[in-house]
Amino acid sequence: MNIIKITKEFQGRELTLETGKLAKQAGGSVFASWGETQVLATATMGQQKVDRDFFPLSVDYIEKFYANGKIPGSYMKREAKPSNEEVHIARLIDRPLRPLFSNEIRNEIQIIITVMSLDKKTPSDILALIAASAALMISDIPFEKAVGAVRVGYIDGKLVINPLQDDLSSLDLDLIVAGTDSAITMIEGGGNEIPEDKVLLAVKEAHEVIKALVDFQLELVAKAQKPKKTVELFTWSDELKKALEEKYFNRLQAILNIPSKIERENKRATLYEEIQENFNHQETLPVEQIRGLLYKMESSIVRDMILNKNQRPDGRELTALRDLHCAINTLAKPHGSALFTRGETQALGIVTIGSEKDKQKIDLTKETYNKDFLLHYNFPPFSVGEVSRLVSIGRREIGHGILAERSLQFTLPKKEDYDFTIRLVAEILESNGSSSMAT
């Protein structure tokens, strides 16, 4: 084994990145330790380009119960589907990494982060993101910009960098900031009415730590990087692009100025069908690129409308609000209900009040506790005028539900005044804009 290991002191605990001992057949593999929290991050790329019209990246974050000396509480006594928290952290890792890849890559790339040891001091989410970045950087996958991550918060008015696990519940501000040495690529968090200048200070302090973490990863890269593979990138037909712009640019621009989303979508679908038929007989042109090129044309039109004409796609100026409408007691029997409509986005919130026995038992590797505020977000296909199978909730529903739950949890009554279980369900009935904000 050619084991390469680097170590530095980080926030009072030893941070280690190691490669060459575990998962050596992966494209890139890093075993990262911070205190006694340890994760294995692997990044692997498929050999062949796949026939898809998008960049096929997947990120999975898995917590093993053995990491904290526990046996799963499920009937099968083994890890089953990811918990909401695992899905949330997987999305958190995905967001700052995805934009740094070339969008024209069509080889499947899979990042898997496994939490194998977990102490009571060190949260695993920050370490997982750092390890995922390091695994990509030393791998043969085309990825050139290291990403660092840090949690910042305030406890009793004092700024804290990477607080301990036990301190997370005491934070007035809990931000996870990720980025490169030159820019921030993601901010996620929540806070209890923190002034804007304090949030800005926290982000600035976080970026200084991120720069140091990027330099630390580059030490490993200098010793362990594999030669990067040259992959065949997806290319667009300049001939088809020119033909589409010459014939359909003005019509598409007119359609994107239609205020009603339904009317706009119907006319756009009709135009797409017409274009498809007109180009089907031209064998020299790659017809499968039509939708992608039309999407690029739409993006260009919308960008020009916003930046140069001070106008949104539905005709509004940038400072104009959509029509707002709120109503309560929409449903007769539930304990509480409210309907919120903003333009063509509509959310129906339904609240149910339960007792102590209705609390949800959350069995995680780091802790087991009873949860008394539940927010469940549902996004049915009819909300965007589409038809699809109703399957189990996906990462999107979980992520948006957590986003809204985090926003609302600071407004709940104090436990000593109101010790009940609250379940809030958000049924998204229409969507043309942020349905998580509507929730």
C-alpha positions in Angstrom: 0.0 0.0 0.0 1.2 3.5 -0.9 -0.5 5.3 2.0 -0.4 9.1 1.9 -1.6 11.0 5.0 -1.6 14.7 6.0 -2.7 16.2 9.3 -3.3 19.6 10.8 -4.8 21.2 13.9 -8.2 22.5 13.1 -10.5 24.2 15.7 -8.8 22.4 18.5 -9.1 18.9 17.0 -6.8 17.0 14.6 -8.0 16.9 11.0 -6.5 14.1 8.8 -6.9 13.3 5.2 -5.6 9.9 4.1 -5.6 8.0 0.8 -4.1 4.7 -0.5 -5.4 2.4 2.3 -9.2 2.1 1.8 -11.3 1.7 -1.4 -8.3 1.8 -3.7 -10.4 0.8 -6.8 -12.5 3.9 -6.6 -11.6 6.8 -8.9 -10.7 8.7 -5.8 -10.8 7.7 -2.2 -10.2 9.8 1.0 -10.5 8.6 4.6 -11.0 11.7 6.6 -10.8 12.1 10.4 -11.6 15.0 12.6 -11.3 14.1 16.3 -12.9 10.6 16.4 -15.4 11.3 13.7 -14.3 9.4 10.5 -15.8 9.3 7.1 -14.8 7.5 3.9 -15.5 9.5 0.7 -15.2 7.9 -2.7 -15.7 9.5 -6.2 -16.0 7.2 -9.2 -16.7 8.0 -12.9 -18.2 5.6 -15.5 -16.1 4.6 -18.4 -18.5 5.5 -21.2 -20.6 8.6 -22.0 -24.3 7.9 -21.4 -27.1 9.0 -23.7 -28.7 11.7 -21.5 -29.3 15.4 -22.0 -28.0 16.4 -18.5 -24.8 16.0 -16.4 -25.3 12.7 -14.5 -23.9 13.3 -11.0 -25.2 11.6 -7.9 -24.2 12.2 -4.3 -25.1 9.8 -1.4 -24.3 10.3 2.2 -24.7 7.3 4.5 -24.5 7.1 8.3 -23.7 3.6 9.7 -25.1 2.9 13.1 -21.9 1.0 14.1 -20.2 4.4 13.9 -21.6 5.3 17.3 -21.8 1.8 18.7 -25.5 1.3 18.0 -27.7 -1.4 16.5 -30.5 0.0 14.2 -33.9 0.1 15.9 -35.7 -1.2 12.8 -37.2 -4.7 12.6 -34.5 -5.8 10.1 -31.8 -4.4 12.4 -29.8 -3.0 9.5 -29.6 0.4 7.8 -32.6 0.8 5.5 -33.5 3.9 3.3 -31.7 7.1 4.2 -33.1 9.2 7.0 -34.3 12.8 6.2 -31.1 14.1 7.8 -29.0 11.9 5.5 -30.9 13.1 2.4 -30.5 16.7 3.6 -26.7 16.3 4.0 -26.4 14.6 0.7 -28.1 17.6 -1.0 -25.9 19.9 1.1 -22.7 18.2 -0.3 -24.1 18.2 -3.9 -24.9 21.9 -4.1 -21.4 23.4 -3.8 -19.8 20.7 -5.9 -22.1 20.4 -8.9 -21.6 23.9 -10.4 -17.8 23.3 -10.5 -18.0 20.4 -13.0 -18.3 21.0 -16.8 -22.0 20.8 -17.6 -21.1 19.0 -20.8 -19.8 15.9 -19.1 -22.0 12.9 -19.9 -20.1 10.2 -18.0 -21.9 9.1 -14.8 -20.1 10.3 -11.6 -21.0 9.0 -8.2 -19.9 10.4 -4.9 -20.5 8.2 -1.8 -19.7 9.4 1.7 -19.9 6.8 4.5 -19.8 7.9 8.2 -17.8 5.1 9.9 -17.0 6.6 13.3 -18.8 9.3 15.1 -17.8 11.0 18.4 -20.0 13.2 20.5 -18.2 16.4 19.8 -17.7 16.6 16.0 -20.6 16.9 13.5 -20.0 14.7 10.4 -21.6 17.0 7.8 -18.7 19.5 7.5 -16.1 16.6 7.4 -18.1 14.8 4.8 -18.1 17.8 2.4 -14.4 18.3 2.8 -13.7 14.6 2.3 -15.9 14.5 -0.9 -14.0 17.5 -2.3 -10.6 15.9 -1.5 -11.7 12.6 -3.1 -12.7 14.4 -6.3 -9.5 16.5 -6.4 -7.1 13.4 -6.2 -9.3 11.3 -8.5 -9.0 10.8 -12.2 -12.3 12.8 -12.6 -12.1 16.2 -14.4 -12.6 18.4 -11.3 -10.2 21.2 -10.7 -11.5 23.5 -7.8 -11.2 22.3 -4.2 -14.2 23.1 -1.9 -13.9 23.8 1.8 -16.8 24.0 4.3 -17.3 25.4 7.7 -20.2 25.9 10.2 -20.4 29.3 11.8 -22.8 30.5 14.5 -23.5 32.8 17.4 -23.8 31.7 21.0 -24.8 34.4 23.4 -23.7 37.0 20.9 -20.3 35.5 20.4 -19.2 34.2 16.9 -18.2 30.5 17.0 -16.4 28.6 14.3 -17.3 24.9 14.0 -19.2 24.6 17.3 -19.3 21.2 19.0 -22.2 18.8 18.5 -23.7 19.6 22.0 -23.7 23.4 21.2 -25.7 23.1 18.0 -29.1 23.4 19.8 -27.9 26.7 21.5 -27.0 28.5 18.3 -28.8 31.7 17.5 -27.4 31.4 14.0 -26.4 28.1 12.4 -24.8 28.6 9.0 -23.0 26.1 6.9 -20.8 27.9 4.3 -19.0 26.2 1.5 -16.8 27.6 -1.3 -13.5 27.7 -3.1 -10.5 29.9 -2.3 -12.0 32.6 -4.4 -15.8 32.5 -3.9 -18.6 31.2 -1.8 -20.7 28.5 -3.6 -23.3 27.7 -0.9 -24.8 29.1 2.3 -27.4 27.1 4.2 -28.7 27.6 7.7 -31.2 29.2 10.0 -31.2 31.8 12.7 -33.3 33.5 15.3 -33.7 37.0 13.9 -30.0 37.8 13.4 -29.1 41.3 12.1 -27.8 41.3 8.6 -24.4 42.7 9.5 -23.8 39.8 11.9 -24.7 37.3 9.2 -22.3 39.0 6.7 -19.5 38.9 9.3 -20.1 35.2 9.9 -19.8 34.5 6.1 -16.6 36.5 5.8 -15.0 34.7 8.7 -16.2 31.4 7.3 -14.5 32.2 4.0 -11.1 32.7 5.7 -11.4 29.2 7.2 -12.5 27.8 3.8 -9.3 29.2 2.2 -7.1 27.4 4.7 -9.1 24.1 4.1 -8.6 24.4 0.4 -4.8 24.9 0.9 -4.9 21.8 3.1 -6.5 19.7 0.4 -4.0 20.9 -2.1 -1.2 19.5 0.0 -2.8 16.1 -0.5 -3.3 16.7 -4.2 0.4 17.5 -4.6 1.3 14.1 -3.2 -1.5 11.9 -4.4 -3.4 13.2 -7.5 -4.0 10.7 -10.3 -3.8 11.9 -13.9 -7.1 13.4 -14.9 -9.0 11.4 -17.6 -9.9 13.1 -20.8 -13.6 12.6 -21.4 -15.7 13.2 -24.5 -17.8 16.2 -23.7 -21.3 16.7 -25.2 -21.1 19.2 -28.0 -23.8 21.3 -29.6 -24.5 21.6 -33.3 -23.6 25.1 -34.5 -25.6 24.5 -37.7 -28.7 23.6 -35.8 -28.3 26.4 -33.3 -28.1 29.0 -36.1 -31.1 27.5 -37.9 -33.2 27.5 -34.8 -32.3 31.1 -33.9 -32.9 32.4 -37.4 -36.3 30.8 -37.7 -37.8 30.7 -34.2 -36.0 33.3 -31.9 -38.7 36.0 -32.3 -41.6 33.5 -31.9 -40.0 32.0 -28.7 -39.4 35.5 -27.4 -43.1 36.4 -27.9 -44.2 33.3 -26.1 -41.9 34.0 -23.1 -43.7 37.4 -22.7 -47.1 35.8 -22.1 -48.1 36.4 -18.5 -50.1 33.2 -17.9 -47.9 30.2 -17.2 -50.4 27.7 -18.6 -50.9 29.6 -21.8 -47.2 30.1 -22.1 -46.4 26.4 -21.6 -49.1 25.3 -24.0 -47.8 27.6 -26.8 -44.3 26.6 -26.1 -45.2 22.9 -26.4 -47.0 23.6 -29.7 -43.9 25.4 -31.0 -41.6 22.5 -29.9 -43.8 20.0 -31.7 -43.7 22.1 -34.9 -39.9 22.5 -34.7 -39.5 18.7 -34.2 -41.6 18.0 -37.3 -39.8 20.5 -39.4 -36.3 19.1 -38.6 -37.2 15.4 -38.6 -36.5 15.0 -42.3 -33.0 16.6 -42.1 -30.8 13.6 -41.3 -27.6 15.7 -41.2 -28.8 17.6 -38.1 -28.8 15.9 -34.7 -32.5 16.3 -33.9 -32.0 15.0 -30.3 -30.3 18.3 -29.5 -33.3 20.5 -30.3 -34.7 20.7 -26.8 -31.4 21.5 -25.2 -30.7 24.2 -27.7 -34.2 25.7 -27.3 -33.6 25.7 -23.6 -30.4 27.6 -24.1 -32.2 30.0 -26.3 -34.9 30.5 -23.7 -32.2 31.2 -21.0 -30.6 33.8 -23.3 -33.9 35.5 -23.9 -34.9 35.6 -20.2 -31.5 36.8 -19.2 -31.7 39.7 -21.7 -35.2 40.6 -20.5 -34.1 40.8 -16.9 -30.7 42.5 -17.3 -31.4 44.8 -20.2 -35.1 45.4 -20.2 -35.9 45.3 -16.4 -38.7 42.8 -17.2 -39.5 39.3 -15.9 -40.8 36.5 -18.2 -44.4 37.1 -17.2 -44.2 40.9 -18.1 -43.6 42.2 -14.5 -41.0 44.7 -13.7 -38.3 43.5 -11.3 -39.8 45.3 -8.3 -43.4 44.3 -9.0 -45.0 41.7 -6.7 -47.4 39.0 -7.9 -50.9 39.1 -6.6 -51.1 37.8 -3.0 -54.0 36.1 -1.4 -54.4 34.5 2.1 -57.3 32.6 3.6 -57.8 30.6 6.8 -60.1 27.8 7.8 -60.1 26.5 4.2 -61.0 23.0 5.3 -63.8 22.1 7.7 -62.6 19.3 9.9 -58.8 19.6 10.4 -57.5 21.5 13.5 -56.3 24.4 11.3 -55.8 25.2 7.6 -54.6 28.1 5.5 -54.4 28.8 1.8 -51.6 31.0 0.4 -51.5 32.0 -3.2 -48.8 34.1 -4.8 -49.4 34.5 -8.5 -49.6 31.0 -9.9 -48.0 29.4 -6.8 -50.4 28.0 -4.2 -49.8 26.2 -1.0 -52.5 24.7 1.3 -51.2 24.3 4.9 -52.9 21.9 7.3 -52.0 21.7 10.9 -52.8 18.8 13.3 -52.3 19.0 17.1 -51.3 15.8 18.8 -50.3 14.7 22.3 -47.1 13.4 23.8 -47.7 9.9 22.3 -47.8 11.4 18.7 -44.2 12.5 18.8 -41.9 10.9 16.2 -39.1 8.8 17.5 -35.9 9.8 15.5 -33.3 7.1 15.6 -30.0 8.5 14.2 -26.4 7.4 14.6 -25.6 10.4 16.8 -28.7 10.5 18.9 -32.2 9.2 19.5 -34.9 11.7 20.4 -38.6 12.5 20.1 -39.6 15.1 17.6 -42.7 17.2 18.3 -42.8 19.5 15.3 -43.2 17.8 11.9 -43.4 19.5 8.5 -44.3 17.3 5.6 -44.1 18.9 2.1 -46.0 17.3 -0.9 -45.5 18.3 -4.5 -48.0 16.4 -6.8 -47.6 16.4 -10.6 -50.8 18.3 -11.2 -49.3 21.4 -9.4 -47.3 22.0 -12.6 -49.8 20.7 -15.1 -48.0 17.4 -15.6 -48.8 13.7 -15.4 -46.6 11.2 -13.6 -46.7 8.3 -11.3 -47.3 8.9 -7.6 -44.4 7.3 -5.9 -42.8 7.7 -2.4 -41.4 11.1 -1.5 -38.1 12.0 -3.0 -35.1 14.2 -2.1 -36.8 17.3 -3.4 -39.8 16.9 -1.0 -37.6 16.1 1.9 -35.2 19.0 1.2 -38.0 21.6 0.7 -39.8 20.4 3.8 -36.6 20.7 5.9 -36.1 24.2 4.5 -39.6 25.4 5.6 -39.4 23.6 8.9 -36.2 25.3 9.8 -37.8 28.7 9.0 -40.8 28.1 11.2 -39.3 26.3 14.2 -38.1 29.6 15.8 -41.7 30.9 15.8 -43.1 28.0 17.9 -44.4 28.5 21.4 -42.0 27.6 24.2 -42.2 24.0 25.5 -43.1 25.1 29.0 -46.2 26.9 27.6 -47.3 24.4 24.9 -46.1 20.8 25.2 -47.9 19.3 22.3 -47.0 17.6 19.0 -47.6 19.7 15.9 -47.8 18.2 12.4 -47.9 20.7 9.5 -48.6 19.4 6.0 -48.0 21.6 3.0 -49.9 20.5 -0.1 -48.5 22.4 -3.1 -51.5 22.8 -5.4 -49.9 25.1 -8.0 -46.3 26.0 -8.6 -44.7 28.8 -10.6 -42.1 30.2 -8.3 -40.8 29.1 -4.9 -43.2 26.7 -3.3 -41.0 26.3 -0.3 -41.4 30.0 0.4 -45.1 29.6 -0.1 -45.0 26.8 2.5 
